[in-house]
Amino acid sequence: MKFIRYTWLLLSGVWVLLFSLWMSGPGIAETDTPEYRVQFMLLFVLWVVGFVLQMKEKRRVLGIVLTVIAAGFYVALMV
């Protein structure tokens, strides 16, 4: 079970970090939007909080839920 959890943490962490950086970075359109949108980095912060909570036995379920929310947001955007 630990192997599955650590694999999930690795894959979801990379997924959330890459998509957070991509979504918060400058776009290719020449519009009046700000160059960097830091609100998308909040999902990575949410994932990190979930990661930290998973290290404590009592808060493990809450940590898993937070990491699933952060990763699920980007999965929903891709679908």
Secondary structure as UniProt FT lines:
FT   HELIX           2..24
FT   HELIX           38..40
FT   HELIX           41..54
FT   TURN            58..59
FT   HELIX           60..78
//
